Amino acid sequence: MYPETLFKKVGYSYKRFRRRLAGQPDPVEYEQKLDQLKTLILLSILGQIDLYFGDETSFSLRPCVPYGWLPKGKQTDIITDRQLVLNVFGLLNTNNQHLKSYMNKQTVDSEYMIRCLDDFAQQLNRPTVIVLDQASYHRSELFKAQLDRWQQQNLYVFYLPPYSPHLNPIEILWRFIKYQWLKPQHYLNKHTLREAIEYILQNYAGIYHINWTKNTNLIT
């Protein structure tokens, strides 16, 4: 019996390992935040609020090496380059599949985040909650000084507990883009990569889509 067959018989599946942050959240804070997040998700499903999951990611000419079918004995190399091509700040509503994205080559800092949320606040139709992690530029004094002003515009910020990226579904979106939707030919140069990223983001929920019920147990 092959090892793969044995693993399948006992319920294993072949998956890519996932990176995890070294720290651990405080268990009490984690449970409190998780309960609050589930309440926000329920309110969004009931149509009482809009709920967006926010996060930043970067793209370079160093691809996430994909799997691929090759002739036996053959290997295909992918040229890599660490040169930064694009930073993307995304706001994802898993309830209605709306994705708002901001792309730039600048350093992501509090000033940049404030500009993005100022723009987003102009587009709201009802009370809206943005879920963010504990990145320093999300919690700086400059950023926090905007919270009252945003609340007057029906925009609220909810912070995830530390070391909890698995509670943010937009992390799944980034993985889909990097490991499934971007192809080796998109990494020819910075122009082809940027065009591919823009195309994917513009066509999310159309050509590119994710079954959120299948991919996260937070969405019920």
Contacts in CASP RR format, 6 or more apart in sequence:
PFRMAT RR
TARGET T0000
AUTHOR 0000-0000-0000
METHOD contacts of the structure
MODEL  1
MYPETLFKKVGYSYKRFRRRLAGQPDPVEYEQKLDQLKTLILLSILGQID
LYFGDETSFSLRPCVPYGWLPKGKQTDIITDRQLVLNVFGLLNTNNQHLK
SYMNKQTVDSEYMIRCLDDFAQQLNRPTVIVLDQASYHRSELFKAQLDRW
QQQNLYVFYLPPYSPHLNPIEILWRFIKYQWLKPQHYLNKHTLREAIEYI
LQNYAGIYHINWTKNTNLIT
4 14 0 8 1.000
7 13 0 8 1.000
7 14 0 8 1.000
16 179 0 8 1.000
21 163 0 8 1.000
21 165 0 8 1.000
23 162 0 8 1.000
23 163 0 8 1.000
24 163 0 8 1.000
25 161 0 8 1.000
25 162 0 8 1.000
25 163 0 8 1.000
25 164 0 8 1.000
26 161 0 8 1.000
26 162 0 8 1.000
29 161 0 8 1.000
30 161 0 8 1.000
30 164 0 8 1.000
33 159 0 8 1.000
33 160 0 8 1.000
33 161 0 8 1.000
33 164 0 8 1.000
33 167 0 8 1.000
34 161 0 8 1.000
34 167 0 8 1.000
36 158 0 8 1.000
37 131 0 8 1.000
37 158 0 8 1.000
37 160 0 8 1.000
37 167 0 8 1.000
37 218 0 8 1.000
38 218 0 8 1.000
40 49 0 8 1.000
40 51 0 8 1.000
40 129 0 8 1.000
40 131 0 8 1.000
40 158 0 8 1.000
41 51 0 8 1.000
41 218 0 8 1.000
41 219 0 8 1.000
41 220 0 8 1.000
43 49 0 8 1.000
43 51 0 8 1.000
44 50 0 8 1.000
44 51 0 8 1.000
44 93 0 8 1.000
44 95 0 8 1.000
44 129 0 8 1.000
45 95 0 8 1.000
45 220 0 8 1.000
47 126 0 8 1.000
48 126 0 8 1.000
48 127 0 8 1.000
49 126 0 8 1.000
49 127 0 8 1.000
49 128 0 8 1.000
49 129 0 8 1.000
50 93 0 8 1.000
50 95 0 8 1.000
50 96 0 8 1.000
50 124 0 8 1.000
50 125 0 8 1.000
50 126 0 8 1.000
50 127 0 8 1.000
50 128 0 8 1.000
50 129 0 8 1.000
51 93 0 8 1.000
51 94 0 8 1.000
51 95 0 8 1.000
51 128 0 8 1.000
51 129 0 8 1.000
51 131 0 8 1.000
52 91 0 8 1.000
52 92 0 8 1.000
52 93 0 8 1.000
52 98 0 8 1.000
52 100 0 8 1.000
52 128 0 8 1.000
52 129 0 8 1.000
52 130 0 8 1.000
52 131 0 8 1.000
53 91 0 8 1.000
53 92 0 8 1.000
53 93 0 8 1.000
53 94 0 8 1.000
53 130 0 8 1.000
53 131 0 8 1.000
53 168 0 8 1.000
53 169 0 8 1.000
53 170 0 8 1.000
54 89 0 8 1.000
54 90 0 8 1.000
54 91 0 8 1.000
54 92 0 8 1.000
54 130 0 8 1.000
54 131 0 8 1.000
54 132 0 8 1.000
54 168 0 8 1.000
54 170 0 8 1.000
55 89 0 8 1.000
55 90 0 8 1.000
55 132 0 8 1.000
55 133 0 8 1.000
55 168 0 8 1.000
55 170 0 8 1.000
55 171 0 8 1.000
55 174 0 8 1.000
56 87 0 8 1.000
56 88 0 8 1.000
56 89 0 8 1.000
56 90 0 8 1.000
56 108 0 8 1.000
56 135 0 8 1.000
57 87 0 8 1.000
57 88 0 8 1.000
57 174 0 8 1.000
58 84 0 8 1.000
58 86 0 8 1.000
58 87 0 8 1.000
58 88 0 8 1.000
59 84 0 8 1.000
59 85 0 8 1.000
59 86 0 8 1.000
59 87 0 8 1.000
59 88 0 8 1.000
59 178 0 8 1.000
59 193 0 8 1.000
59 197 0 8 1.000
60 81 0 8 1.000
60 82 0 8 1.000
60 83 0 8 1.000
60 84 0 8 1.000
60 85 0 8 1.000
61 79 0 8 1.000
61 80 0 8 1.000
61 81 0 8 1.000
61 82 0 8 1.000
61 83 0 8 1.000
61 85 0 8 1.000
61 187 0 8 1.000
61 189 0 8 1.000
61 190 0 8 1.000
61 193 0 8 1.000
62 80 0 8 1.000
62 81 0 8 1.000
62 82 0 8 1.000
63 78 0 8 1.000
63 80 0 8 1.000
63 178 0 8 1.000
63 182 0 8 1.000
63 184 0 8 1.000
63 187 0 8 1.000
64 178 0 8 1.000
64 179 0 8 1.000
64 182 0 8 1.000
65 78 0 8 1.000
66 179 0 8 1.000
66 180 0 8 1.000
66 183 0 8 1.000
66 184 0 8 1.000
70 76 0 8 1.000
76 184 0 8 1.000
78 184 0 8 1.000
78 187 0 8 1.000
79 187 0 8 1.000
80 187 0 8 1.000
83 190 0 8 1.000
84 105 0 8 1.000
85 105 0 8 1.000
85 190 0 8 1.000
85 193 0 8 1.000
85 194 0 8 1.000
85 197 0 8 1.000
86 103 0 8 1.000
86 104 0 8 1.000
86 105 0 8 1.000
86 193 0 8 1.000
86 194 0 8 1.000
86 197 0 8 1.000
87 103 0 8 1.000
87 104 0 8 1.000
87 105 0 8 1.000
87 106 0 8 1.000
87 107 0 8 1.000
87 108 0 8 1.000
88 101 0 8 1.000
88 102 0 8 1.000
88 103 0 8 1.000
88 197 0 8 1.000
88 201 0 8 1.000
89 101 0 8 1.000
89 102 0 8 1.000
89 108 0 8 1.000
89 112 0 8 1.000
89 113 0 8 1.000
89 116 0 8 1.000
90 99 0 8 1.000
90 100 0 8 1.000
90 101 0 8 1.000
90 102 0 8 1.000
90 170 0 8 1.000
91 99 0 8 1.000
91 100 0 8 1.000
91 101 0 8 1.000
91 120 0 8 1.000
91 130 0 8 1.000
91 170 0 8 1.000
92 98 0 8 1.000
92 99 0 8 1.000
92 169 0 8 1.000
92 170 0 8 1.000
92 173 0 8 1.000
93 99 0 8 1.000
94 169 0 8 1.000
94 212 0 8 1.000
94 216 0 8 1.000
94 219 0 8 1.000
95 219 0 8 1.000
97 204 0 8 1.000
97 205 0 8 1.000
97 209 0 8 1.000
98 205 0 8 1.000
99 173 0 8 1.000
99 201 0 8 1.000
99 204 0 8 1.000
99 205 0 8 1.000
100 120 0 8 1.000
100 123 0 8 1.000
101 201 0 8 1.000
102 116 0 8 1.000
102 119 0 8 1.000
103 197 0 8 1.000
103 198 0 8 1.000
103 201 0 8 1.000
104 112 0 8 1.000
106 112 0 8 1.000
108 137 0 8 1.000
109 137 0 8 1.000
110 137 0 8 1.000
110 138 0 8 1.000
110 140 0 8 1.000
110 142 0 8 1.000
110 143 0 8 1.000
111 142 0 8 1.000
112 137 0 8 1.000
113 137 0 8 1.000
113 138 0 8 1.000
113 143 0 8 1.000
114 142 0 8 1.000
114 143 0 8 1.000
114 146 0 8 1.000
117 130 0 8 1.000
117 146 0 8 1.000
117 150 0 8 1.000
117 155 0 8 1.000
118 146 0 8 1.000
120 130 0 8 1.000
120 155 0 8 1.000
121 150 0 8 1.000
121 153 0 8 1.000
121 154 0 8 1.000
121 155 0 8 1.000
122 153 0 8 1.000
124 153 0 8 1.000
124 154 0 8 1.000
124 155 0 8 1.000
126 154 0 8 1.000
127 154 0 8 1.000
127 156 0 8 1.000
128 154 0 8 1.000
128 155 0 8 1.000
128 156 0 8 1.000
129 156 0 8 1.000
129 157 0 8 1.000
129 158 0 8 1.000
130 155 0 8 1.000
130 156 0 8 1.000
130 157 0 8 1.000
130 158 0 8 1.000
131 158 0 8 1.000
131 159 0 8 1.000
131 160 0 8 1.000
131 168 0 8 1.000
132 138 0 8 1.000
132 157 0 8 1.000
132 158 0 8 1.000
132 159 0 8 1.000
132 160 0 8 1.000
133 159 0 8 1.000
133 160 0 8 1.000
133 164 0 8 1.000
133 165 0 8 1.000
133 168 0 8 1.000
134 159 0 8 1.000
134 160 0 8 1.000
134 161 0 8 1.000
134 162 0 8 1.000
137 143 0 8 1.000
138 157 0 8 1.000
138 159 0 8 1.000
139 159 0 8 1.000
147 157 0 8 1.000
150 156 0 8 1.000
150 157 0 8 1.000
160 167 0 8 1.000
160 168 0 8 1.000
161 167 0 8 1.000
165 171 0 8 1.000
167 218 0 8 1.000
169 212 0 8 1.000
169 215 0 8 1.000
169 216 0 8 1.000
169 218 0 8 1.000
169 219 0 8 1.000
172 210 0 8 1.000
172 215 0 8 1.000
172 216 0 8 1.000
173 204 0 8 1.000
173 210 0 8 1.000
176 208 0 8 1.000
176 210 0 8 1.000
177 197 0 8 1.000
177 200 0 8 1.000
181 200 0 8 1.000
181 208 0 8 1.000
182 193 0 8 1.000
182 196 0 8 1.000
182 197 0 8 1.000
182 200 0 8 1.000
183 196 0 8 1.000
185 192 0 8 1.000
186 192 0 8 1.000
186 193 0 8 1.000
186 195 0 8 1.000
186 196 0 8 1.000
187 193 0 8 1.000
200 208 0 8 1.000
212 219 0 8 1.000
213 219 0 8 1.000
213 220 0 8 1.000
END
